Amino acid sequence: MPKMKTRRATAKRFHYTGSGKIRRAHANRSHLLTGRTRKRKRNLRRLALISPADEKKIKRLLPYRS
């Protein structure tokens, strides 16, 4: 049985934490930022955890912890 391949697009978007949870970046941070408040833009910088509903799907695309 060959080794499973990691989906490279997924590996660039999601990262494991030390405890095994998966982090993601927020959307809506690329352009048209003048209409958004400072607080909203600041909070979009932080990483977020993925939803438990999506966890199984993402883990299948990232077979190895990196």
C-alpha positions, 0 to 999 in steps of 0.5 A: 500500500503506498503512502497517502498524499497530502493535499497541498492546497489544504496544507497551505491553508490549515495547520495543526496546533500542538494539541491536535486541533486545526487552525485556519485564517479568516476570510475578508482580509484582502481588499476593501478594508476601508469600510471595516472597523479597526476592531473587525480588521484586528480580529480578522488577523487572528487564527481561528479553529475549524468547526467540528463539522469540518474536522473529519474532512480536513483531517482526511486531506492532511493525513500526516501532522506537520 
